[in-house]
Amino acid sequence: MACEHATTLIDPLAGDSIPGDGTVQRAALTITITVTGADSVLASAVGSAGGVLGDAEVTLERSGSTEGPRSAVTDAAGTVRFEDLLPGTYAVSALRVLTVEEVARFGSEDADVNAFGGGEYVTVEAPSTEAVVSALAGRRGSLVISEHFGSMPSLSESGGWPSYDYGHFLELYNNSDTTIYLDGKVIVLGFTGLLFDLPDQPCTISEKWRTDPEGIRARFFEAFPGSGRDYALAPGEAVVVATDAVDHRQFHPELHDLSRADFEFIGSSDVDNPGVPNMVNIGLYEFAADYYGHGLMLRSVGGIVILVAEPLVVSGLPVDYIPASTRPEIRRIPGAKVLDVFSSIFTPERQAGSSLRHCGQNVHESFDRQGARLLDYELLHSEQRRVHGMLPDGRVILQRTKTSSRDFHARRQATPGRVP
């Protein structure tokens, strides 16, 4: 579970050479990883004084390239230098995982900090570019997203359509030291129409919503049932919420038996599993009722934003309206209600066949500093949160730096209900 894979979006317009004589102009990039405020005090406690972060692994990859990431470690000044780069836009991320001994240097109020992480997009120009990327102290949190599976495998021997769309699940994990009651908490599918540059919804219009520090926009909200203390989740326990709580292996041999899922989404054309409690649709619409009718499906074209939130009264949330949309209404989930966020877009290989251009930031950095690039709905892998370590009692602690590109990786074998 300790492997790391970070990728970036293919830009079909980006080239490997410049016009003219066909030569390739190279550049150098110097990156400094900084920490500010109270987080800089924590960094000092682990040997990184002066508002910079030493011993951090910095990974970058250029838009328009499938060469894979390049990585290096910052020095004591929080700086790292990369040579021989092609000009372009790079996804840059940083991670500094803390040891048990380092965490022990913090006071009790910071005992849940286990890593520093951050990420930004940097434009590199020849002959050299300098950039500053900020990192923050990642805290364990409480109820976190531990695994997402949204694949739609082909049912045809030759691949392609038709596909099987109902085997999705979301796994949540209690990463804290106290029991959590799920009753009323909400799974939200963020509005992904904001993620890409579209003719009628360009990035310049969506930026005010994508980068809003006050909250995240959405249409689809699903609440856990219960009256307050009906569904307890002990520390180190996970729950699986399935689109359909059935054995999906009968439709595709590499899918999963979700007949014993802890909860399931329900739709107007759905077959209900009476042994599995239903989530409660409290959103603006039923997800794709006219086409699927199976309740919430955990995917979207090109990218995804999923969050877990404290109980919400959706009718009381602030309203926005998306231009040129048949269903323009979206609601803003206040940042104070957000417990955890996972965001991702297509892998470079999948994006290569897409005309969608990513706008660069999925949500405000206070919720997720950089989205992952892991989605491929035809592949039967899941996106799983990385393991930070294990407590003496054998309980797993998951990494949470609010940087999906560093906190999640793709695993070929999904493990619903089992962490790791």
KOLNU-80148 format. One record per residue (C-alpha): residue in three letters; y, z, x. Coordinates in steps of 0.001 Angstrom, whole numbers, plus 500000, padded with zeros to 6 digits. Each point is the difference from the previous one (the first is absolute). Layout:
BEGIN
ALAYZX...
! end
This chain:
BEGIN
MET500000500000500000ALA502322500234503010CYS500356496256500511GLU503392498438499463HIS500871496521498765ALA503507498866499191THR500926496478499009THR503124498223498895LEU500928497318497525ILE499674496313500774ASP503271498128499677PRO499055496353499571LEU503425498965501293ALA499655501861503281GLY498946497900502974ASP498707500608503494SER502507497708501689ILE503625498997499777PRO501359496521499250GLY500932497653502836ASP497828499776503060GLY497183502001498406THR500247502934502372VAL499524503518498686GLN502804502446500630ARG498774503535500635ALA501734503336499588ALA499695503660500916LEU500158502797497430THR500905503589500842ILE499286502498497232THR501082503626499817ILE498270502281497499THR502343502666498678VAL499691503097497828THR502905501736498320GLY500957503273498348ALA497307502616499540ASP497364497513501152SER501628499818503422VAL499482503767500340LEU496300499522499285ALA499846497172502532SER501566502271502608ALA497282502574499350VAL497370497466501049GLY501838498827503107SER502351497297498672ALA503525501346500267GLY503317498249499475GLY499268498299496687VAL497459497561501391LEU496217499812499683GLY497853499730503113ASP496275499182500102ALA500263497994496784GLU497867496901499557VAL502273497089499082THR498413496934498398LEU501715496715499239GLU499024496624498615ARG502081496904499370SER500379498390496623GLY498457496564500177SER497251500974502421THR496348500910499611GLU499604501047503635GLY499652503645499050PRO502073503054500889ARG501246501072503420SER500223503703500786ALA501475502260502661VAL500904503683500359THR503547501342500274ASP501143501817503106ALA501769503369500137ALA503233498318498861GLY498270498701496883THR500227496440501294VAL497534497153500393ARG500572496422501135PHE498131496853499028GLU500348496827502053ASP499311496318499388LEU500589500028496238LEU500801497018497827PRO503248500427498069GLY499539500919496373THR499617502885497601TYR497583502734501025ALA498433502816498036VAL500333503036502274SER498271503296499275ALA499579503255501906LEU497449502802499805ARG499722503289501863VAL496991502022498854LEU500258503732500700THR497208502140501353VAL498962503319498488GLU501601501754502970GLU503308498210499407VAL500050500814496294ALA499439503651500898ARG503446500030501673PHE501735499502496641GLY501023502734497620SER498085500624496785GLU502414497822497997ASP499014496995502146ALA496281500683500332ASP499234496935497851VAL501568497560502496ASN497281498030501788ALA501663496834501338PHE503217498063500448GLY500177496469498638GLY502435497256499148GLY500503496259499769GLU502704497353499690TYR500510496243500266VAL501748498821503163THR501475496576500750VAL499339499034503626GLU502305497505501719ALA499859498597503518PRO500567501001502690SER499676503661498963THR500390502288497031GLU500322503763499665ALA499005501813496820VAL499783503540498691VAL497201500961497624SER500122503383498302ALA496952502161499408LEU499508503045497823ALA497676502961499967GLY497067499225497742ARG498823502838497786ARG496565500350498471GLY501379500024496493SER497871501057497053LEU498478497327497754VAL499771496831502092ILE498574496518499591SER496920499857502204GLU498517496600499076HIS500912496866498054PHE497565497266498982GLY501428497003498150SER497762497119501029MET499089497161497653PRO496884498367501510SER498987496506499000LEU497071499613497615SER499469496454501229GLU497658499222502889SER502606497614501373GLY502807502588499727GLY503216499914498021TRP500300500298496242PRO498529501580497905SER500457503423501511TYR498971503472498877ASP503124502051499405TYR498924503384498635GLY498435501887502917HIS503221501657501172PHE500416503680500753LEU502492502441501459GLU498867503127501800LEU502253503059500214TYR499467502937502352ASN501225503592500130ASN501423500151503533SER501437503495499518ASP498631503523500248THR500353500896496327THR498431498791496761ILE501827497194498193TYR499860499459496244LEU500019496299499191ASP501022500476496363GLY503039497863499199LYS500433498574503488VAL500663496273500002ILE498657496940501801VAL502678497315500125LEU499711496311500863GLY503371499110501492PHE501797496845498931THR498965497505502676GLY502227497217498709LEU502592501507502346LEU497994499443503193PHE500438496261500483ASP502758497412500164LEU499734498094496714PRO502358497321498652ASP501061502110497025GLN499545503385501713PRO501139499591503623CYS499898502783502556THR503784500313499799ILE499717501083496363SER496934502241500352GLU501275501828503090LYS501963502559497982TRP496754501063498286ARG497635499652502969THR502178502112502288ASP501175502578497477PRO499592503535501431GLU500121501436496474GLY496636498648498850ILE497457497227499446ARG499905497486497112ALA496958499419497813ARG498684498838496631PHE496487501418499971PHE499360503756499813GLU496628501700499490ALA499808503790499536PHE497018502255500581PRO498765501658496811GLY499965503756499539SER502213502751498685GLY500951501642503289ARG496971501495501752ASP497069497908498785TYR499421497864503099ALA500030501999503228LEU499756498364503404ALA499122502395502801PRO501190499526503584GLY497959497268501678GLU498785498493496716ALA500543496421498814VAL500052498296496607VAL499339496350499187VAL501969498207497291ALA498335496711499052THR501293497019498078ASP496567499909498318ALA497551502896500432VAL496855497860500112ASP497457498893502601HIS501708496882501336ARG497013499058502151GLN498547498270496961PHE502794497444500309HIS500242499778503791PRO497510501566502447GLU502681501208502416LEU502062501847497413HIS499614503677499129ASP498400502218497419LEU503016501634498363SER498153501223496915ARG500488503557501263ALA503694499627500778ASP502076503054499194PHE502457498080497786GLU500476496447498754PHE502841497870498713ILE499499498697496461GLY501331496885498292SER500062498397496584SER497053497685500797ASP498055502471502109VAL496534501488499652ASP500396503756500363ASN497648502184502053PRO499842503107497777GLY498895502166502916VAL503160499367502024PRO503420501344498914ASN502598497334499291MET503390499824501641VAL502922499909497559ASN502276496955499992ILE503569501386499844GLY501651496846501352LEU502186497304498555TYR497096497608499432GLU496245499693500172PHE499001498224503185ALA499253496306499271ALA498858500779496451ASP500081496344498966TYR497809498886502900TYR497842502923501167GLY500368503027497751HIS498050502271502355GLY502810502392500756LEU501779500276503345MET498754497665502715LEU500884501060503513ARG501308496743501398SER502956497662499790VAL500866496594501381GLY500809500203503686GLY500524503729500298ILE499633503395498426VAL501848503302499664ILE498041502942498592LEU501339503509499690VAL498860503356498702ALA502623502100498267GLU500534503303498283PRO499960499879496166LEU502611497626498582VAL501652499314496663VAL500292496242500373SER502396499579497075GLY502501502203501811LEU499942498136503312PRO502978497861501073VAL499739496375498825ASP500607496767501916TYR499576496388498933ILE498543497230502157PRO501749496629499577ALA498050496930498852SER497022502063498875THR498110499875496712ARG499582503783500258PRO503196501026501773GLU499876503788499514ILE498976502222502885ARG500397503752500478ARG500925502028503071ILE497687502818501084PRO502198502686501631GLY499245500613503636ALA499531503719499345LYS497022499177497782VAL498189497797502543LEU497004501637501671ASP498643497089502022VAL500393496229500453PHE497772497198501249SER501519496543500425SER498573496835501489ILE500323496229500015PHE497534497229500834THR498376499675503400PRO501439497281502276GLU496974497826499292ARG500443500276496243GLN503767499593500199ALA499573496778501967GLY498900498312496786SER502788501484497901SER503521498760499374LEU501274503564499474ARG502464501337502574HIS500072503756500340CYS503391501680499612GLY499282502460502821GLN500074503443498404ASN497758500903497068VAL501704503282499077HIS502608502255501569GLU498944501422503356SER500069503543498636PHE496912499038497946ASP498269497581502392ARG501553498978503290GLN497905496846500346GLY497406498439497729ALA496562499065501260ARG498759496408500322LEU496447500452498868LEU499502498344496617ASP497514497186499480TYR498695500069496473GLU497053497717500774LEU498681502253502770LEU497878502979499024HIS501807502539502116SER502085502962498956GLU503153501513501443GLN499273503540501184ARG502274502724501307ARG499295500946503583VAL498550503388500855HIS502242502258502046GLY497414502662500753MET497712502666498617LEU500566503690499316PRO497572502656501255ASP498460500195496519GLY499092496300500198ARG502789498831497699VAL501521496634500860ILE503769499689500381LEU501392496528499393GLN502920498484501887ARG503239499691498065THR503094498778501804LYS501423498102496999THR499356496792501951SER497234498033498300SER499700497600502926ARG498868502937502173ASP498350502268497454PHE497572497437498503HIS497497497542501366ALA497505497612498438ARG496328500957499903ARG497250497564499163GLN498044502629498090ALA501799501778497175THR499051503658499526PRO501036501068496473GLY499882503782499670ARG499272500633503688VAL502668500880502588PRO499645498726502651
! end
